[in-house]
Amino acid sequence: MSRFPKKERLNSQKRLQELVTQGHSLYVYPFKVLWLVSEEGRDDFHLQIAFSVPKRKFKRAVHRNRIKRKMREAFRLQKDPFKASLAQVPQTLSILLIYTPKKEVAFSAMSAAVEQMLGRLKKAIHSQTP
C-alpha cells in the first residue's frame, strides 16, 4: 500500500522559491508543472511535491481543498513506479503541481494527466543526467 508521507511534502519556503525562480516547467492539462532536480549529496533518490490551487479561480476553501485532495490521490497512486524508475539517480526532485482550469475536472482526467506528466518528467530527467 502506497502512502503520501510527510517527508515527500514540499513545504520549505526556500525550496519553493528556488523552484519558482530556477525550475523548469511543462504543461499537461489540467496542470502546470514546475520541477527542479538538485544534487544535495544524497545517496538515494528523494522526491518532494507540493500542490496548488489558485484562490483567484476557486474562492471557497472547500473547493480548493477537494481539488488538492484529488491531486494528491492521483499522484499517490502513480508515484511508486515513477520512484522505482529513478531510484538509481542520487538526486532530489522537487515538483510543484498547479491546477489551472476554472472548473473542477474529473478524477479520471487528473489521474491520466498525472501519469502523462510523470512520464514526461522521467524522460526529461534521464536526458539531463549523464
N, C-alpha and C positions, 0 to 999 in steps of 0.2 A: 504494500500500500504506500503510495507516494504522499508526502506531506508538503507543506509550504512553511518550513521552519523560519525562525526569526533571523538566523544568520544569512538567509537568502534575500532578506528585505533590504532594499537600498533606502536608507534614511539619513545618511550623512549629508549635511548641507554642503560641505566642502566637495564631496564626491559628486553630488548633483550639479553644483556649479561648474565643476570641471567637465562633466558630461555634456552640459548645455553649451559650453564655450568651445571645447575641443573635440567633442564627439562627432561621429559620423551619423548620417540619417538616411532613412529609407521610408517609403510609404507603402503600406499594404492595407487596403481598405478593410476595416474602418479605423486603422491605427497609423499614427506617425510614430516611428521608432527611432530613438536616439540611442546609440550604443558606443561604447569605448572599451578597448582592450588595453589593460595596463599590466606591466610586469612589476610585481612588488616583491620579488624574491621568494615567491611561493614555490612549493614543490608539488602542488596539485592544482587542478582546475577549480576555480571558485566562481560562482555565479551570483550576482545580486541584481534585483529588479525592483522597479517602482512603477506604480500605476497611477495615471492621472486622468481625471475627467474635468473639463473646464467648467467653472462656476458660471461663466458667461452664457454657456449653452444650456446648462441644467441648473436652474435657480434653486431647486429644492434638494436638500442634502439626501433625502431618502432615494431620489432618483440617481444621484451621483454614486451613492454607496451601493445600490443594486447593480449598476453597471460595473463598478470596480470589483464587486464580488464575482460577477460573471467572468470578467477578465482574469482574475486570479485563478478561478477554477479551470478555465480553458488552458491557461499556462501550466498549472499544476499537473493536469492530465497528460501533457506532452513534454514535460521537461526532462524526464528520465532518459529517453532515447537521445535527446539533444546533449545532455551532460555526458552520457556514455560515449558519444561520438567525438567529444572534445576532451575527454578525460586525460589524454596523454600530454596535452598542452599546459605547461605550468604558468598560467596567467589568470588574471581576474577580469571577468567580463561584467560590465555594468550596463544595464538596459533601462531605459525609461520608455514606457508604453503610454502614449497619449491617445485618448479616444477623440475622434474628430467629427463624426456626424452630429446633426442637430436632433435626430430622433434615435430612440433605442433600437439596436439591432438584435436579432435573434441570437441565442447562444450558439446554434449550429454554425452561423456565419462567423461569429467570433472565434470559434474553435478552428474552423478552416483557415481563417486569417492568421491565427497564431501558428498553426502548422506551417503555412506558407512562409511566414516571417522567420521562423526558426530555421527552415531550410535555406533561405537566402542569407541569414546570418552565418550559418555554418559554412557556406561557400565563401563568403567574404572573409571570414576569419582564417580559413585554410589558405586563401590566396595571399593573406598578409603574412602568415608565418612561413619562414623558410623551411 
